[in-house]
Amino acid sequence: TRPWLGFHTDRSAVTINVALAPDATHEGGRLHAVLGGEHRIVERDEGEATVHGDDVMHAVSAMRGGVRYSLVLLFFIKNE
């Protein structure tokens, strides 16, 4: 429902983002990340996942066509 998602870090300890559709099936909606101080676009095929901690800046570019499906899992550390 969002046209794009700006650069941010997650509050979860670990994030897993699974592509449920290949990037080739839609325009835009690309996963961007800052890794090792460099901006990178992470191209993914259906079923491929990215896993990162709370220190990784990432974003999703604006959708221009098609439909993008992702499964996002957030894992938190329980403080007792």
Distance bins in CASP14 RR format, pairs under 12 A and 6 or more apart:
PFRMAT RR
TARGET T0000
AUTHOR 0000-0000-0000
RMODE 2
METHOD distances of the structure
MODEL  1
1 63 0 0 0 0 0 1 0 0 0 0 0
1 67 0 0 0 0 0 1 0 0 0 0 0
1 68 0 0 0 0 0 1 0 0 0 0 0
2 29 0 0 0 0 0 1 0 0 0 0 0
2 59 0 0 0 0 0 1 0 0 0 0 0
2 60 1 0 0 1 0 0 0 0 0 0 0
2 61 0 0 0 0 0 1 0 0 0 0 0
2 62 0 0 0 0 1 0 0 0 0 0 0
2 63 0 0 0 0 1 0 0 0 0 0 0
2 68 0 0 0 0 0 1 0 0 0 0 0
2 70 0 0 0 0 0 1 0 0 0 0 0
3 28 0 0 0 0 0 1 0 0 0 0 0
3 29 0 0 0 0 1 0 0 0 0 0 0
3 60 0 0 0 0 1 0 0 0 0 0 0
3 61 0 0 0 0 1 0 0 0 0 0 0
3 62 1 0 1 0 0 0 0 0 0 0 0
3 63 1 0 0 1 0 0 0 0 0 0 0
3 64 0 0 0 0 1 0 0 0 0 0 0
3 65 0 0 0 0 0 1 0 0 0 0 0
3 68 0 0 0 0 0 1 0 0 0 0 0
4 28 0 0 0 0 1 0 0 0 0 0 0
4 29 1 0 0 1 0 0 0 0 0 0 0
4 30 0 0 0 0 0 1 0 0 0 0 0
4 31 0 0 0 0 0 1 0 0 0 0 0
4 32 0 0 0 0 0 1 0 0 0 0 0
4 59 1 0 0 1 0 0 0 0 0 0 0
4 60 1 0 0 1 0 0 0 0 0 0 0
4 61 1 0 1 0 0 0 0 0 0 0 0
4 62 1 0 1 0 0 0 0 0 0 0 0
4 63 1 0 0 1 0 0 0 0 0 0 0
4 64 0 0 0 0 0 1 0 0 0 0 0
4 68 0 0 0 0 0 1 0 0 0 0 0
5 17 0 0 0 0 0 1 0 0 0 0 0
5 28 0 0 0 0 0 1 0 0 0 0 0
5 29 0 0 0 0 1 0 0 0 0 0 0
5 30 0 0 0 0 0 1 0 0 0 0 0
5 31 0 0 0 0 1 0 0 0 0 0 0
5 32 0 0 0 0 1 0 0 0 0 0 0
5 57 0 0 0 0 0 1 0 0 0 0 0
5 58 0 0 0 0 1 0 0 0 0 0 0
5 59 1 0 1 0 0 0 0 0 0 0 0
5 60 1 0 1 0 0 0 0 0 0 0 0
5 61 0 0 0 0 1 0 0 0 0 0 0
5 62 0 0 0 0 1 0 0 0 0 0 0
5 63 0 0 0 0 0 1 0 0 0 0 0
5 68 0 0 0 0 0 1 0 0 0 0 0
5 70 0 0 0 0 0 1 0 0 0 0 0
5 72 0 0 0 0 0 1 0 0 0 0 0
6 29 0 0 0 0 0 1 0 0 0 0 0
6 31 0 0 0 0 0 1 0 0 0 0 0
6 32 0 0 0 0 1 0 0 0 0 0 0
6 33 0 0 0 0 0 1 0 0 0 0 0
6 34 0 0 0 0 0 1 0 0 0 0 0
6 57 0 0 0 0 1 0 0 0 0 0 0
6 58 0 0 0 0 1 0 0 0 0 0 0
6 59 1 0 1 0 0 0 0 0 0 0 0
6 60 1 0 0 1 0 0 0 0 0 0 0
6 61 0 0 0 0 1 0 0 0 0 0 0
6 62 0 0 0 0 1 0 0 0 0 0 0
7 31 0 0 0 0 0 1 0 0 0 0 0
7 32 1 0 0 1 0 0 0 0 0 0 0
7 33 0 0 0 0 1 0 0 0 0 0 0
7 34 1 0 0 1 0 0 0 0 0 0 0
7 39 0 0 0 0 1 0 0 0 0 0 0
7 56 0 0 0 0 0 1 0 0 0 0 0
7 57 1 0 1 0 0 0 0 0 0 0 0
7 58 1 0 0 1 0 0 0 0 0 0 0
7 59 1 0 1 0 0 0 0 0 0 0 0
7 60 0 0 0 0 1 0 0 0 0 0 0
7 61 0 0 0 0 0 1 0 0 0 0 0
8 15 0 0 0 0 0 1 0 0 0 0 0
8 32 0 0 0 0 0 1 0 0 0 0 0
8 33 0 0 0 0 0 1 0 0 0 0 0
8 34 0 0 0 0 0 1 0 0 0 0 0
8 54 0 0 0 0 0 1 0 0 0 0 0
8 55 0 0 0 0 0 1 0 0 0 0 0
8 56 0 0 0 0 1 0 0 0 0 0 0
8 57 1 0 0 1 0 0 0 0 0 0 0
8 58 1 0 0 1 0 0 0 0 0 0 0
8 59 1 0 0 1 0 0 0 0 0 0 0
8 60 0 0 0 0 0 1 0 0 0 0 0
9 15 0 0 0 0 1 0 0 0 0 0 0
9 33 0 0 0 0 0 1 0 0 0 0 0
9 34 0 0 0 0 1 0 0 0 0 0 0
9 52 0 0 0 0 1 0 0 0 0 0 0
9 53 0 0 0 0 1 0 0 0 0 0 0
9 54 1 0 1 0 0 0 0 0 0 0 0
9 55 1 0 0 1 0 0 0 0 0 0 0
9 56 1 0 0 1 0 0 0 0 0 0 0
9 57 1 0 1 0 0 0 0 0 0 0 0
9 58 1 0 0 1 0 0 0 0 0 0 0
9 59 0 0 0 0 0 1 0 0 0 0 0
10 16 0 0 0 0 0 1 0 0 0 0 0
10 17 0 0 0 0 1 0 0 0 0 0 0
10 33 0 0 0 0 0 1 0 0 0 0 0
10 50 0 0 0 0 0 1 0 0 0 0 0
10 51 0 0 0 0 0 1 0 0 0 0 0
10 52 1 0 0 1 0 0 0 0 0 0 0
10 53 1 0 0 1 0 0 0 0 0 0 0
10 54 1 0 1 0 0 0 0 0 0 0 0
10 55 0 0 0 0 1 0 0 0 0 0 0
10 56 0 0 0 0 1 0 0 0 0 0 0
10 57 0 0 0 0 1 0 0 0 0 0 0
10 58 0 0 0 0 1 0 0 0 0 0 0
10 59 0 0 0 0 0 1 0 0 0 0 0
10 72 0 0 0 0 1 0 0 0 0 0 0
10 73 0 0 0 0 0 1 0 0 0 0 0
10 74 1 0 0 1 0 0 0 0 0 0 0
10 75 0 0 0 0 1 0 0 0 0 0 0
10 76 0 0 0 0 1 0 0 0 0 0 0
11 53 0 0 0 0 0 1 0 0 0 0 0
11 54 1 0 0 1 0 0 0 0 0 0 0
11 55 0 0 0 0 0 1 0 0 0 0 0
11 74 0 0 0 0 1 0 0 0 0 0 0
11 75 0 0 0 0 0 1 0 0 0 0 0
11 76 1 0 0 1 0 0 0 0 0 0 0
11 77 0 0 0 0 0 1 0 0 0 0 0
12 51 0 0 0 0 0 1 0 0 0 0 0
12 52 0 0 0 0 1 0 0 0 0 0 0
12 53 1 0 0 1 0 0 0 0 0 0 0
12 54 1 0 0 1 0 0 0 0 0 0 0
12 55 0 0 0 0 0 1 0 0 0 0 0
12 56 0 0 0 0 0 1 0 0 0 0 0
12 72 0 0 0 0 1 0 0 0 0 0 0
12 73 0 0 0 0 1 0 0 0 0 0 0
12 74 1 1 0 0 0 0 0 0 0 0 0
12 75 1 0 1 0 0 0 0 0 0 0 0
12 76 1 0 1 0 0 0 0 0 0 0 0
12 77 0 0 0 0 1 0 0 0 0 0 0
12 78 0 0 0 0 0 1 0 0 0 0 0
13 51 0 0 0 0 0 1 0 0 0 0 0
13 52 0 0 0 0 0 1 0 0 0 0 0
13 53 1 0 0 1 0 0 0 0 0 0 0
13 54 1 0 0 1 0 0 0 0 0 0 0
13 55 0 0 0 0 0 1 0 0 0 0 0
13 56 0 0 0 0 0 1 0 0 0 0 0
13 73 0 0 0 0 0 1 0 0 0 0 0
13 74 0 0 0 0 1 0 0 0 0 0 0
13 75 1 0 1 0 0 0 0 0 0 0 0
13 76 1 0 1 0 0 0 0 0 0 0 0
13 77 1 0 1 0 0 0 0 0 0 0 0
13 78 0 0 0 0 1 0 0 0 0 0 0
13 79 0 0 0 0 0 1 0 0 0 0 0
14 49 0 0 0 0 0 1 0 0 0 0 0
14 50 0 0 0 0 0 1 0 0 0 0 0
14 51 1 0 0 1 0 0 0 0 0 0 0
14 52 1 0 0 1 0 0 0 0 0 0 0
14 53 1 0 1 0 0 0 0 0 0 0 0
14 54 1 0 0 1 0 0 0 0 0 0 0
14 55 0 0 0 0 0 1 0 0 0 0 0
14 56 0 0 0 0 0 1 0 0 0 0 0
14 72 0 0 0 0 0 1 0 0 0 0 0
14 73 0 0 0 0 1 0 0 0 0 0 0
14 74 1 0 0 1 0 0 0 0 0 0 0
14 75 1 0 1 0 0 0 0 0 0 0 0
14 76 0 0 0 0 1 0 0 0 0 0 0
14 77 0 0 0 0 1 0 0 0 0 0 0
15 31 0 0 0 0 0 1 0 0 0 0 0
15 33 0 0 0 0 0 1 0 0 0 0 0
15 49 0 0 0 0 0 1 0 0 0 0 0
15 50 1 0 0 1 0 0 0 0 0 0 0
15 51 1 0 0 1 0 0 0 0 0 0 0
15 52 1 0 1 0 0 0 0 0 0 0 0
15 53 1 0 0 1 0 0 0 0 0 0 0
15 54 1 0 0 1 0 0 0 0 0 0 0
15 55 0 0 0 0 0 1 0 0 0 0 0
15 56 0 0 0 0 1 0 0 0 0 0 0
15 58 0 0 0 0 1 0 0 0 0 0 0
15 70 0 0 0 0 0 1 0 0 0 0 0
15 71 0 0 0 0 0 1 0 0 0 0 0
15 72 1 0 0 1 0 0 0 0 0 0 0
15 73 1 0 0 1 0 0 0 0 0 0 0
15 74 1 0 1 0 0 0 0 0 0 0 0
15 75 1 0 0 1 0 0 0 0 0 0 0
15 76 0 0 0 0 0 1 0 0 0 0 0
16 47 0 0 0 0 0 1 0 0 0 0 0
16 48 0 0 0 0 0 1 0 0 0 0 0
16 49 1 0 1 0 0 0 0 0 0 0 0
16 50 1 0 0 1 0 0 0 0 0 0 0
16 51 1 0 1 0 0 0 0 0 0 0 0
16 52 0 0 0 0 1 0 0 0 0 0 0
16 53 0 0 0 0 1 0 0 0 0 0 0
16 70 0 0 0 0 0 1 0 0 0 0 0
16 71 0 0 0 0 1 0 0 0 0 0 0
16 72 1 0 0 1 0 0 0 0 0 0 0
16 73 1 0 1 0 0 0 0 0 0 0 0
16 74 0 0 0 0 1 0 0 0 0 0 0
16 75 1 0 0 1 0 0 0 0 0 0 0
17 31 1 0 0 1 0 0 0 0 0 0 0
17 33 0 0 0 0 0 1 0 0 0 0 0
17 42 0 0 0 0 1 0 0 0 0 0 0
17 44 0 0 0 0 1 0 0 0 0 0 0
17 47 0 0 0 0 0 1 0 0 0 0 0
17 48 0 0 0 0 1 0 0 0 0 0 0
17 49 1 0 0 1 0 0 0 0 0 0 0
17 50 1 0 1 0 0 0 0 0 0 0 0
17 51 1 0 0 1 0 0 0 0 0 0 0
17 52 0 0 0 0 1 0 0 0 0 0 0
17 53 0 0 0 0 0 1 0 0 0 0 0
17 56 0 0 0 0 0 1 0 0 0 0 0
17 58 0 0 0 0 1 0 0 0 0 0 0
17 59 0 0 0 0 0 1 0 0 0 0 0
17 60 0 0 0 0 1 0 0 0 0 0 0
17 68 0 0 0 0 0 1 0 0 0 0 0
17 69 0 0 0 0 0 1 0 0 0 0 0
17 70 1 0 1 0 0 0 0 0 0 0 0
17 71 1 0 0 1 0 0 0 0 0 0 0
17 72 1 0 1 0 0 0 0 0 0 0 0
17 73 1 0 0 1 0 0 0 0 0 0 0
17 74 0 0 0 0 1 0 0 0 0 0 0
18 31 0 0 0 0 0 1 0 0 0 0 0
18 44 0 0 0 0 1 0 0 0 0 0 0
18 45 0 0 0 0 0 1 0 0 0 0 0
18 46 0 0 0 0 1 0 0 0 0 0 0
18 47 1 0 1 0 0 0 0 0 0 0 0
18 48 1 0 0 1 0 0 0 0 0 0 0
18 49 1 0 1 0 0 0 0 0 0 0 0
18 50 0 0 0 0 1 0 0 0 0 0 0
18 51 0 0 0 0 1 0 0 0 0 0 0
18 69 0 0 0 0 1 0 0 0 0 0 0
18 70 1 0 0 1 0 0 0 0 0 0 0
18 71 1 0 1 0 0 0 0 0 0 0 0
18 72 1 0 0 1 0 0 0 0 0 0 0
18 73 1 0 0 1 0 0 0 0 0 0 0
19 25 0 0 0 0 1 0 0 0 0 0 0
19 26 0 0 0 0 0 1 0 0 0 0 0
19 29 0 0 0 0 0 1 0 0 0 0 0
19 30 0 0 0 0 0 1 0 0 0 0 0
19 31 0 0 0 0 1 0 0 0 0 0 0
19 42 0 0 0 0 1 0 0 0 0 0 0
19 43 0 0 0 0 1 0 0 0 0 0 0
19 44 1 0 1 0 0 0 0 0 0 0 0
19 45 1 0 0 1 0 0 0 0 0 0 0
19 46 1 0 1 0 0 0 0 0 0 0 0
19 47 1 0 1 0 0 0 0 0 0 0 0
19 48 1 0 1 0 0 0 0 0 0 0 0
19 49 1 0 0 1 0 0 0 0 0 0 0
19 50 0 0 0 0 1 0 0 0 0 0 0
19 60 0 0 0 0 0 1 0 0 0 0 0
19 68 0 0 0 0 1 0 0 0 0 0 0
19 69 1 0 0 1 0 0 0 0 0 0 0
19 70 1 0 0 1 0 0 0 0 0 0 0
19 71 0 0 0 0 1 0 0 0 0 0 0
19 72 0 0 0 0 0 1 0 0 0 0 0
20 26 0 0 0 0 0 1 0 0 0 0 0
20 44 0 0 0 0 0 1 0 0 0 0 0
20 45 0 0 0 0 0 1 0 0 0 0 0
20 46 1 0 0 1 0 0 0 0 0 0 0
20 47 1 0 0 1 0 0 0 0 0 0 0
20 48 0 0 0 0 0 1 0 0 0 0 0
20 49 0 0 0 0 0 1 0 0 0 0 0
20 67 0 0 0 0 1 0 0 0 0 0 0
20 68 0 0 0 0 1 0 0 0 0 0 0
20 69 1 1 0 0 0 0 0 0 0 0 0
20 70 1 0 1 0 0 0 0 0 0 0 0
20 71 1 0 1 0 0 0 0 0 0 0 0
20 72 0 0 0 0 0 1 0 0 0 0 0
21 29 0 0 0 0 0 1 0 0 0 0 0
21 44 0 0 0 0 1 0 0 0 0 0 0
21 45 0 0 0 0 1 0 0 0 0 0 0
21 46 1 0 1 0 0 0 0 0 0 0 0
21 47 0 0 0 0 1 0 0 0 0 0 0
21 48 0 0 0 0 0 1 0 0 0 0 0
21 63 0 0 0 0 0 1 0 0 0 0 0
21 66 0 0 0 0 1 0 0 0 0 0 0
21 67 1 0 0 1 0 0 0 0 0 0 0
21 68 1 0 0 1 0 0 0 0 0 0 0
21 69 1 0 1 0 0 0 0 0 0 0 0
21 70 0 0 0 0 1 0 0 0 0 0 0
21 71 0 0 0 0 0 1 0 0 0 0 0
22 30 0 0 0 0 0 1 0 0 0 0 0
22 43 0 0 0 0 1 0 0 0 0 0 0
22 44 1 0 0 1 0 0 0 0 0 0 0
22 45 1 0 1 0 0 0 0 0 0 0 0
22 46 1 0 1 0 0 0 0 0 0 0 0
22 47 0 0 0 0 1 0 0 0 0 0 0
22 48 0 0 0 0 1 0 0 0 0 0 0
22 66 0 0 0 0 0 1 0 0 0 0 0
22 67 0 0 0 0 0 1 0 0 0 0 0
22 68 0 0 0 0 1 0 0 0 0 0 0
22 69 0 0 0 0 0 1 0 0 0 0 0
22 70 0 0 0 0 0 1 0 0 0 0 0
23 29 1 0 0 1 0 0 0 0 0 0 0
23 30 1 0 0 1 0 0 0 0 0 0 0
23 31 0 0 0 0 1 0 0 0 0 0 0
23 41 0 0 0 0 1 0 0 0 0 0 0
23 42 0 0 0 0 1 0 0 0 0 0 0
23 43 1 0 1 0 0 0 0 0 0 0 0
23 44 1 0 1 0 0 0 0 0 0 0 0
23 45 1 0 0 1 0 0 0 0 0 0 0
23 46 0 0 0 0 1 0 0 0 0 0 0
23 47 0 0 0 0 0 1 0 0 0 0 0
23 48 0 0 0 0 1 0 0 0 0 0 0
23 60 0 0 0 0 0 1 0 0 0 0 0
23 61 0 0 0 0 0 1 0 0 0 0 0
23 63 0 0 0 0 0 1 0 0 0 0 0
23 65 0 0 0 0 0 1 0 0 0 0 0
23 66 0 0 0 0 0 1 0 0 0 0 0
23 68 0 0 0 0 1 0 0 0 0 0 0
23 69 0 0 0 0 0 1 0 0 0 0 0
23 70 0 0 0 0 0 1 0 0 0 0 0
24 30 0 0 0 0 0 1 0 0 0 0 0
24 43 0 0 0 0 1 0 0 0 0 0 0
24 44 0 0 0 0 1 0 0 0 0 0 0
24 45 1 0 0 1 0 0 0 0 0 0 0
24 46 0 0 0 0 1 0 0 0 0 0 0
24 66 0 0 0 0 0 1 0 0 0 0 0
24 68 0 0 0 0 0 1 0 0 0 0 0
25 44 0 0 0 0 0 1 0 0 0 0 0
25 45 0 0 0 0 0 1 0 0 0 0 0
25 46 0 0 0 0 1 0 0 0 0 0 0
25 63 0 0 0 0 0 1 0 0 0 0 0
25 65 0 0 0 0 1 0 0 0 0 0 0
25 66 1 0 0 1 0 0 0 0 0 0 0
25 67 1 0 0 1 0 0 0 0 0 0 0
25 68 0 0 0 0 1 0 0 0 0 0 0
25 69 0 0 0 0 1 0 0 0 0 0 0
26 44 0 0 0 0 0 1 0 0 0 0 0
26 46 0 0 0 0 0 1 0 0 0 0 0
26 60 0 0 0 0 0 1 0 0 0 0 0
26 61 0 0 0 0 0 1 0 0 0 0 0
26 62 0 0 0 0 0 1 0 0 0 0 0
26 63 1 0 0 1 0 0 0 0 0 0 0
26 64 0 0 0 0 1 0 0 0 0 0 0
26 65 1 0 1 0 0 0 0 0 0 0 0
26 66 1 0 1 0 0 0 0 0 0 0 0
26 67 1 0 0 1 0 0 0 0 0 0 0
26 68 1 0 1 0 0 0 0 0 0 0 0
26 69 0 0 0 0 1 0 0 0 0 0 0
26 70 0 0 0 0 0 1 0 0 0 0 0
27 61 0 0 0 0 1 0 0 0 0 0 0
27 62 0 0 0 0 1 0 0 0 0 0 0
27 63 1 0 0 1 0 0 0 0 0 0 0
27 64 1 0 1 0 0 0 0 0 0 0 0
27 65 1 0 1 0 0 0 0 0 0 0 0
27 66 1 0 0 1 0 0 0 0 0 0 0
27 67 0 0 0 0 0 1 0 0 0 0 0
27 68 0 0 0 0 1 0 0 0 0 0 0
28 41 0 0 0 0 0 1 0 0 0 0 0
28 43 0 0 0 0 0 1 0 0 0 0 0
28 59 0 0 0 0 0 1 0 0 0 0 0
28 60 0 0 0 0 1 0 0 0 0 0 0
28 61 1 0 1 0 0 0 0 0 0 0 0
28 62 1 0 0 1 0 0 0 0 0 0 0
28 63 1 0 1 0 0 0 0 0 0 0 0
28 64 1 0 1 0 0 0 0 0 0 0 0
28 65 1 0 0 1 0 0 0 0 0 0 0
28 66 0 0 0 0 1 0 0 0 0 0 0
28 67 0 0 0 0 0 1 0 0 0 0 0
28 68 1 0 0 1 0 0 0 0 0 0 0
29 41 0 0 0 0 1 0 0 0 0 0 0
29 42 0 0 0 0 0 1 0 0 0 0 0
29 43 0 0 0 0 0 1 0 0 0 0 0
29 44 0 0 0 0 0 1 0 0 0 0 0
29 59 0 0 0 0 1 0 0 0 0 0 0
29 60 1 0 1 0 0 0 0 0 0 0 0
29 61 1 0 1 0 0 0 0 0 0 0 0
29 62 1 0 0 1 0 0 0 0 0 0 0
29 63 1 0 1 0 0 0 0 0 0 0 0
29 64 1 0 0 1 0 0 0 0 0 0 0
29 65 0 0 0 0 1 0 0 0 0 0 0
29 66 0 0 0 0 1 0 0 0 0 0 0
29 67 0 0 0 0 0 1 0 0 0 0 0
29 68 1 0 1 0 0 0 0 0 0 0 0
29 69 0 0 0 0 0 1 0 0 0 0 0
29 70 0 0 0 0 1 0 0 0 0 0 0
30 39 0 0 0 0 0 1 0 0 0 0 0
30 40 0 0 0 0 0 1 0 0 0 0 0
30 41 1 0 1 0 0 0 0 0 0 0 0
30 42 1 0 0 1 0 0 0 0 0 0 0
30 43 1 0 0 1 0 0 0 0 0 0 0
30 44 0 0 0 0 1 0 0 0 0 0 0
30 50 0 0 0 0 0 1 0 0 0 0 0
30 58 0 0 0 0 0 1 0 0 0 0 0
30 59 0 0 0 0 1 0 0 0 0 0 0
30 60 1 0 0 1 0 0 0 0 0 0 0
30 61 1 0 1 0 0 0 0 0 0 0 0
30 62 0 0 0 0 1 0 0 0 0 0 0
30 63 0 0 0 0 1 0 0 0 0 0 0
30 64 0 0 0 0 0 1 0 0 0 0 0
30 68 0 0 0 0 1 0 0 0 0 0 0
30 70 0 0 0 0 0 1 0 0 0 0 0
31 39 0 0 0 0 0 1 0 0 0 0 0
31 40 0 0 0 0 1 0 0 0 0 0 0
31 41 1 0 0 1 0 0 0 0 0 0 0
31 42 1 0 1 0 0 0 0 0 0 0 0
31 43 0 0 0 0 1 0 0 0 0 0 0
31 44 1 0 0 1 0 0 0 0 0 0 0
31 48 0 0 0 0 0 1 0 0 0 0 0
31 49 0 0 0 0 0 1 0 0 0 0 0
31 50 1 0 0 1 0 0 0 0 0 0 0
31 52 0 0 0 0 0 1 0 0 0 0 0
31 56 0 0 0 0 0 1 0 0 0 0 0
31 57 0 0 0 0 0 1 0 0 0 0 0
31 58 1 0 0 1 0 0 0 0 0 0 0
31 59 1 0 0 1 0 0 0 0 0 0 0
31 60 1 0 1 0 0 0 0 0 0 0 0
31 61 0 0 0 0 1 0 0 0 0 0 0
31 68 0 0 0 0 1 0 0 0 0 0 0
31 70 0 0 0 0 1 0 0 0 0 0 0
31 72 0 0 0 0 0 1 0 0 0 0 0
32 38 0 0 0 0 0 1 0 0 0 0 0
32 39 1 0 0 1 0 0 0 0 0 0 0
32 40 1 0 0 1 0 0 0 0 0 0 0
32 41 1 0 1 0 0 0 0 0 0 0 0
32 42 1 0 0 1 0 0 0 0 0 0 0
32 43 0 0 0 0 0 1 0 0 0 0 0
32 50 0 0 0 0 0 1 0 0 0 0 0
32 56 0 0 0 0 0 1 0 0 0 0 0
32 57 0 0 0 0 1 0 0 0 0 0 0
32 58 1 0 0 1 0 0 0 0 0 0 0
32 59 1 0 1 0 0 0 0 0 0 0 0
32 60 1 0 0 1 0 0 0 0 0 0 0
32 61 1 0 0 1 0 0 0 0 0 0 0
32 62 0 0 0 0 0 1 0 0 0 0 0
33 39 1 0 0 1 0 0 0 0 0 0 0
33 40 1 0 1 0 0 0 0 0 0 0 0
33 41 0 0 0 0 1 0 0 0 0 0 0
33 42 1 0 1 0 0 0 0 0 0 0 0
33 43 0 0 0 0 0 1 0 0 0 0 0
33 44 0 0 0 0 0 1 0 0 0 0 0
33 50 1 0 0 1 0 0 0 0 0 0 0
33 51 0 0 0 0 0 1 0 0 0 0 0
33 52 1 0 0 1 0 0 0 0 0 0 0
33 53 0 0 0 0 0 1 0 0 0 0 0
33 55 0 0 0 0 0 1 0 0 0 0 0
33 56 1 0 1 0 0 0 0 0 0 0 0
33 57 1 0 0 1 0 0 0 0 0 0 0
33 58 1 0 1 0 0 0 0 0 0 0 0
33 59 1 0 0 1 0 0 0 0 0 0 0
33 60 0 0 0 0 0 1 0 0 0 0 0
33 61 0 0 0 0 0 1 0 0 0 0 0
34 40 1 0 0 1 0 0 0 0 0 0 0
34 41 0 0 0 0 0 1 0 0 0 0 0
34 42 0 0 0 0 0 1 0 0 0 0 0
34 52 0 0 0 0 0 1 0 0 0 0 0
34 55 0 0 0 0 1 0 0 0 0 0 0
34 56 1 0 0 1 0 0 0 0 0 0 0
34 57 1 0 1 0 0 0 0 0 0 0 0
34 58 1 0 0 1 0 0 0 0 0 0 0
34 59 0 0 0 0 1 0 0 0 0 0 0
35 41 0 0 0 0 0 1 0 0 0 0 0
35 42 0 0 0 0 1 0 0 0 0 0 0
35 50 0 0 0 0 0 1 0 0 0 0 0
35 52 0 0 0 0 1 0 0 0 0 0 0
35 53 0 0 0 0 0 1 0 0 0 0 0
35 55 0 0 0 0 0 1 0 0 0 0 0
35 56 1 0 0 1 0 0 0 0 0 0 0
35 57 0 0 0 0 1 0 0 0 0 0 0
35 58 0 0 0 0 1 0 0 0 0 0 0
36 55 0 0 0 0 0 1 0 0 0 0 0
36 56 0 0 0 0 1 0 0 0 0 0 0
36 57 0 0 0 0 0 1 0 0 0 0 0
37 55 0 0 0 0 0 1 0 0 0 0 0
37 56 0 0 0 0 0 1 0 0 0 0 0
37 57 0 0 0 0 1 0 0 0 0 0 0
38 57 0 0 0 0 0 1 0 0 0 0 0
39 57 0 0 0 0 1 0 0 0 0 0 0
39 58 0 0 0 0 0 1 0 0 0 0 0
39 59 0 0 0 0 1 0 0 0 0 0 0
39 61 0 0 0 0 0 1 0 0 0 0 0
40 50 0 0 0 0 0 1 0 0 0 0 0
40 52 0 0 0 0 0 1 0 0 0 0 0
40 56 0 0 0 0 0 1 0 0 0 0 0
40 57 0 0 0 0 0 1 0 0 0 0 0
40 58 0 0 0 0 1 0 0 0 0 0 0
40 59 0 0 0 0 0 1 0 0 0 0 0
41 50 0 0 0 0 0 1 0 0 0 0 0
41 58 0 0 0 0 0 1 0 0 0 0 0
41 59 0 0 0 0 0 1 0 0 0 0 0
41 60 0 0 0 0 0 1 0 0 0 0 0
41 61 0 0 0 0 1 0 0 0 0 0 0
42 48 0 0 0 0 1 0 0 0 0 0 0
42 49 0 0 0 0 0 1 0 0 0 0 0
42 50 1 0 1 0 0 0 0 0 0 0 0
42 51 0 0 0 0 0 1 0 0 0 0 0
42 52 0 0 0 0 1 0 0 0 0 0 0
42 56 0 0 0 0 0 1 0 0 0 0 0
42 58 0 0 0 0 1 0 0 0 0 0 0
42 59 0 0 0 0 0 1 0 0 0 0 0
42 60 0 0 0 0 0 1 0 0 0 0 0
42 61 0 0 0 0 0 1 0 0 0 0 0
42 70 0 0 0 0 0 1 0 0 0 0 0
43 50 0 0 0 0 0 1 0 0 0 0 0
43 61 0 0 0 0 0 1 0 0 0 0 0
44 50 1 0 0 1 0 0 0 0 0 0 0
44 60 0 0 0 0 0 1 0 0 0 0 0
44 68 0 0 0 0 0 1 0 0 0 0 0
44 69 0 0 0 0 0 1 0 0 0 0 0
44 70 0 0 0 0 1 0 0 0 0 0 0
44 71 0 0 0 0 0 1 0 0 0 0 0
46 68 0 0 0 0 0 1 0 0 0 0 0
46 69 0 0 0 0 1 0 0 0 0 0 0
46 70 0 0 0 0 0 1 0 0 0 0 0
46 71 0 0 0 0 0 1 0 0 0 0 0
47 69 0 0 0 0 0 1 0 0 0 0 0
47 70 0 0 0 0 0 1 0 0 0 0 0
47 71 0 0 0 0 1 0 0 0 0 0 0
48 70 0 0 0 0 0 1 0 0 0 0 0
48 71 0 0 0 0 0 1 0 0 0 0 0
49 70 0 0 0 0 1 0 0 0 0 0 0
49 71 0 0 0 0 1 0 0 0 0 0 0
49 72 0 0 0 0 0 1 0 0 0 0 0
49 73 0 0 0 0 1 0 0 0 0 0 0
50 56 0 0 0 0 1 0 0 0 0 0 0
50 58 0 0 0 0 1 0 0 0 0 0 0
50 60 0 0 0 0 0 1 0 0 0 0 0
50 70 0 0 0 0 1 0 0 0 0 0 0
50 71 0 0 0 0 0 1 0 0 0 0 0
50 72 0 0 0 0 1 0 0 0 0 0 0
50 73 0 0 0 0 0 1 0 0 0 0 0
51 58 0 0 0 0 0 1 0 0 0 0 0
51 72 0 0 0 0 0 1 0 0 0 0 0
51 73 0 0 0 0 1 0 0 0 0 0 0
51 74 0 0 0 0 0 1 0 0 0 0 0
51 75 0 0 0 0 1 0 0 0 0 0 0
52 58 1 0 0 1 0 0 0 0 0 0 0
52 72 0 0 0 0 0 1 0 0 0 0 0
52 73 0 0 0 0 0 1 0 0 0 0 0
52 74 0 0 0 0 0 1 0 0 0 0 0
52 75 0 0 0 0 0 1 0 0 0 0 0
53 74 0 0 0 0 0 1 0 0 0 0 0
53 75 0 0 0 0 1 0 0 0 0 0 0
53 76 0 0 0 0 0 1 0 0 0 0 0
53 77 0 0 0 0 0 1 0 0 0 0 0
54 74 0 0 0 0 1 0 0 0 0 0 0
54 75 0 0 0 0 0 1 0 0 0 0 0
54 76 0 0 0 0 1 0 0 0 0 0 0
54 77 0 0 0 0 1 0 0 0 0 0 0
58 72 0 0 0 0 0 1 0 0 0 0 0
60 68 1 0 0 1 0 0 0 0 0 0 0
60 70 0 0 0 0 1 0 0 0 0 0 0
60 72 0 0 0 0 0 1 0 0 0 0 0
61 68 0 0 0 0 0 1 0 0 0 0 0
62 68 0 0 0 0 0 1 0 0 0 0 0
63 69 0 0 0 0 0 1 0 0 0 0 0
63 70 0 0 0 0 0 1 0 0 0 0 0
END
